[in-house]
Amino acid sequence: MGAPNSQGMKVSAVIDRSEAPLAGAAGNADTGADAAEELFKAAYPKLAGWVNRQVDDDDIAHEIASEAFVRLLSRWTRVESPQSYLYMVATNLIRDHWRKTERERRAYLSVAAGTTADPLTYPAQDVDVRNLIGSLPSRLRNPFLLHYYGGFGIREVAELLRRPAGTVKYDLFEARAKLKQALGERDG
C-alpha cells in the first residue's frame, strides 16, 4: 500500500509501468541490474522510435537512444525518474545532432558557393523547421518536441517534465504562438 518516506510517514505510490522495474531496486546491485535491464526492454523501442522521428535516420536514432541509456546507467542510483531522464538526455543529444548537422550544411554551402544554384530549388520558400524549433527556449521546446513529435499526451509530457498539465498546455500554446510569429516574420 505505501512505503515510509524519509520522515517515516507512509506514502502511497502509483507506479507507472515504465518505472515499475525500478521498484525496490535501490541498494541491491543484482536487483538494480535486473531493473535496468527491464527498463531497457520496456523503454528502448519507444525512445529509439521517438528519436528516429526527430532525426529521420535509424542509425543515428539508435546511437542517441543507446547513449541516453549509457548516461542513465552512469547515474542510475542518483536518478529519481529514469524515463524522464532518458527523454531529457535524448532531447539534448538530438539538439547536439541538429547543431552538428547545421554546421556541416554550412560547410557544404561555403564549399559550393562558387557553383550555380539548382533552378528547381526555392530557397525563399524553404522553411527550416528544425531551426525554428531550436530557437524556442528549452521550457517551450521540450514539451513541444515530446507532444508533437514524440506523440506523448499532455499528462505524459507533464509527468516526464515534472510540471503541472496546465503549465504544459500553456507552454505548448506559447510555443505555437512563437513559431507562428517566426513564420510570419520569415514570410514577411
N, C-alpha and C positions, 0 to 999 in steps of 0.2 A: 504494500500500500504506500508506504512512504519510507524515506531514509532520513536519519538525523543529519542536519546540516552542521556547519561549524559552531553554531550556538547550541547544539544539542536538541533543537526542535525538529519535529517530524515534518518532512516536506514531501508532498505527493508530487510525482513527476509523470508527465506523459512523454513517452519516448517515441520519437519518430522512427520509422522502420529503418531509415538510412543511418540513424545514430544508434540503433539497438545493439549492434555488435560491440559497442563501447561500454555498455552497462557492466559494471563490475570488473573492468579491465585494469583499473589503476592499481599499481602495486604488484601485480603478478606478471612477470615477463612472458611466460607462456601464454597466459590469457590475453595479454596485450598484443602479442604477435598474432594470435588467433583473431582477435578483434580487428587488427589492422588488415589481415587477410580477408575477413568477411566484409569490411568496409570497402576494400578494393574491389571485390567481386560485385558488390551491390552498386557502387558509385562510379566506377571507372567507365563503363559503357555510356552512361548518361553524360558524364563530364566530357569524354572524348567526342561524343556527338555534338554537344553544345559548342565545344571549341572548334570543331570542324565547320559548323555553321558560321563561325566568326572569321576563320582564316581561309576557308574553302580549299583545304589541302589535307588529305588524310594523314600523310606522314608528319607534317608539322603539328597537326591536331594531336596525334598520339605522343609526339615528343613533348608538347606542352602539358598534356594531361599526366604523362609519366613524371615530368619534372615537378608538377604540383604535388604528386604523391610523395616523391622523394623529399621535398621540402616539408611536407606534413610529418613524415616519419622522423625527420631530424628534430622535430619539436613535439613529438607525439604526447609526451607527458604534460606539456605546458599548454596544449590547445584545448580550449573548453568545448568548442563546436567544430569537429573535424570537417564536416561537409561545408560549412560556411568558409572555413579557412581554405579548403580546396578551391572553391569558386573565386575567392578573392585573389589567391595566388595565380590562378589561371587567368583571371582578368588582367592582372599586372603583366603576366607573360605575353598575353595577346597584344597588349598595348606596346610592349617592347618589340614584338614581332612587327607590328604595324609601323613603328618608327624606323626599324631596320629596313623594311620594305620601301618606305618613303625615301630614305637616304639612298638606297640602291636605284630607285626610279630617277631621282635627281641626278645621280651619277651617269646613268644611261642617257638622260636627256642632255646633259652637258657634253657628252661624247658625240651624240647625234645632232648637236646644234647646227653643224655645218651642212647637214643633209636637207633635202626638200621635204616639206610636210606631206603626209598622205592626204590626197584630196578627199578621201571618204571619211575623214575624222572631223568632228565638230568640237573643238576644244571649248568654245564658249558655252556649249550645252552640256559638257561633261561635268557632272556633279560628283565630287569626291566625297561620298557619304562617310567613309571612314575618317577623313579629316574633320568633317563637321561633327561627328560623334566624338571624336578625340578632343575637340575643342571644348566640349562640355566639362564643367568641374566634376570631379570624381563623385561627389554626392549625388549628382544627377546622372552621370554616365553609367555608374554601376547598376542602379535599378533599371535604367533604360535597356542596357545590354541583357541583363537577366530576364526581364519581362518580354521584350520584343524580339530578341534574338535567341534567348535561351528557352523561351516558351514557358517560363515559370509564371504561376498565378501571383496575384498581388500578395496573398498570405504567405506563399512560399518565399517570395522576394523579401518580404518583411522579416521572416524568420532567418533567412540567410544573412541579411544585413543587420539584423537585431535592431530594427526600427519598427515603430507602430505602422500598421497598414495605412492609416490616414496620411502619415508622412510620406510613405512610398507613393501613394496616389498623387499627392501634391507634387512630389519630385518628378513623377512621370509627366504631369501636366506642364510643369515648368520646363522640363527638357524638351517636350514637343513644341512649346512656345518659342524657346530659344532656337531650335532647329528651323522652325517656320520663319522666324525673323532672319536667320542667317541665309536661308534660301531666298527670301525676298530681297535682301540686300545684294546677294550674288546675281540674281536675275535682273535687279535694278531697273 
